[in-house]
Amino acid sequence: MDLNSIRNALHERPFKPFDLCLADGRRVPVKHPEFVAMNQRIVIVTDEQSATKILEPLLIVSLEPAAKHGKSGNGSSKRKRKS
């Protein structure tokens, strides 16, 4: 993946959260631009709980809009209505 594409996504205004998709199928969410540090050798992503992931840029295969977790339709969080 071209690192300039990641930089452009980080500087987009308003910022839109995205996922970094890795070659092994994992997705690393980027919820805020201040949670990312990068250079030509590594990409570091941190989250609100200070969990840090250090990524090899060559393993980042794509950048996609953030996965919508908790939406009905994926079957994971459907609520039952009270009768």
DOMAR-552831 format. One record per residue (C-alpha): residue number from 0; residue in three letters; chain; x, y, z. Coordinates in steps of 0.02 Angstrom, whole numbers, plus 50000, padded with zeros to 5 digits. Example, Ala and Ser with C-alpha at 12.3 -4.5 7.8 and 13.67 -1.06 7.14 Angstrom:
2
<0,"ALA","A",<50615,49775,50390>>,
<1,"SER","A",<50684,49947,50357>>,
// end
This chain:
83
<0,"MET","A",<50000,50000,50000>>,
<1,"ASP","A",<50059,50174,49960>>,
<2,"LEU","A",<50095,50266,50124>>,
<3,"ASN","A",<50036,50429,50045>>,
<4,"SER","A",<49861,50354,50036>>,
<5,"ILE","A",<49866,50328,50225>>,
<6,"ARG","A",<49933,50505,50252>>,
<7,"ASN","A",<49794,50576,50142>>,
<8,"ALA","A",<49662,50480,50241>>,
<9,"LEU","A",<49736,50545,50405>>,
<10,"HIS","A",<49729,50726,50344>>,
<11,"GLU","A",<49554,50718,50270>>,
<12,"ARG","A",<49435,50845,50346>>,
<13,"PRO","A",<49318,50801,50419>>,
<14,"PHE","A",<49412,50645,50471>>,
<15,"LYS","A",<49327,50481,50426>>,
<16,"PRO","A",<49380,50328,50527>>,
<17,"PHE","A",<49454,50188,50424>>,
<18,"ASP","A",<49527,50014,50439>>,
<19,"LEU","A",<49700,49962,50381>>,
<20,"CYS","A",<49676,49791,50300>>,
<21,"LEU","A",<49825,49675,50319>>,
<22,"ALA","A",<49887,49535,50207>>,
<23,"ASP","A",<49836,49404,50336>>,
<24,"GLY","A",<49655,49465,50339>>,
<25,"ARG","A",<49663,49566,50500>>,
<26,"ARG","A",<49590,49741,50507>>,
<27,"VAL","A",<49667,49876,50615>>,
<28,"PRO","A",<49544,50016,50652>>,
<29,"VAL","A",<49603,50196,50647>>,
<30,"LYS","A",<49475,50297,50744>>,
<31,"HIS","A",<49569,50461,50755>>,
<32,"PRO","A",<49718,50532,50660>>,
<33,"GLU","A",<49814,50566,50821>>,
<34,"PHE","A",<49819,50377,50854>>,
<35,"VAL","A",<49940,50348,50709>>,
<36,"ALA","A",<50127,50377,50691>>,
<37,"MET","A",<50221,50323,50537>>,
<38,"ASN","A",<50379,50331,50437>>,
<39,"GLN","A",<50446,50230,50290>>,
<40,"ARG","A",<50479,50074,50397>>,
<41,"ILE","A",<50336,50060,50520>>,
<42,"VAL","A",<50157,50114,50551>>,
<43,"ILE","A",<50107,50124,50734>>,
<44,"VAL","A",<49922,50125,50779>>,
<45,"THR","A",<49858,50152,50956>>,
<46,"ASP","A",<49680,50148,51022>>,
<47,"GLU","A",<49587,50226,51168>>,
<48,"GLN","A",<49648,50089,51287>>,
<49,"SER","A",<49830,50120,51236>>,
<50,"ALA","A",<49841,49955,51144>>,
<51,"THR","A",<49977,49977,51015>>,
<52,"LYS","A",<50002,49886,50850>>,
<53,"ILE","A",<50164,49903,50754>>,
<54,"LEU","A",<50139,49864,50570>>,
<55,"GLU","A",<50257,49833,50425>>,
<56,"PRO","A",<50196,49947,50284>>,
<57,"LEU","A",<50221,49808,50156>>,
<58,"LEU","A",<50089,49704,50248>>,
<59,"ILE","A",<49955,49839,50231>>,
<60,"VAL","A",<49859,49792,50075>>,
<61,"SER","A",<49715,49916,50079>>,
<62,"LEU","A",<49627,50054,50171>>,
<63,"GLU","A",<49437,50040,50190>>,
<64,"PRO","A",<49303,50141,50279>>,
<65,"ALA","A",<49286,50086,50459>>,
<66,"ALA","A",<49184,49928,50482>>,
<67,"LYS","A",<49014,49968,50554>>,
<68,"HIS","A",<49006,49863,50711>>,
<69,"GLY","A",<48839,49841,50796>>,
<70,"LYS","A",<48728,49877,50646>>,
<71,"SER","A",<48580,49764,50617>>,
<72,"GLY","A",<48611,49658,50467>>,
<73,"ASN","A",<48770,49578,50528>>,
<74,"GLY","A",<48674,49477,50658>>,
<75,"SER","A",<48786,49527,50802>>,
<76,"SER","A",<48682,49654,50896>>,
<77,"LYS","A",<48500,49638,50855>>,
<78,"ARG","A",<48391,49693,51000>>,
<79,"LYS","A",<48228,49612,51045>>,
<80,"ARG","A",<48082,49728,51066>>,
<81,"LYS","A",<47982,49720,51225>>,
<82,"SER","A",<47802,49672,51201>>,
// end
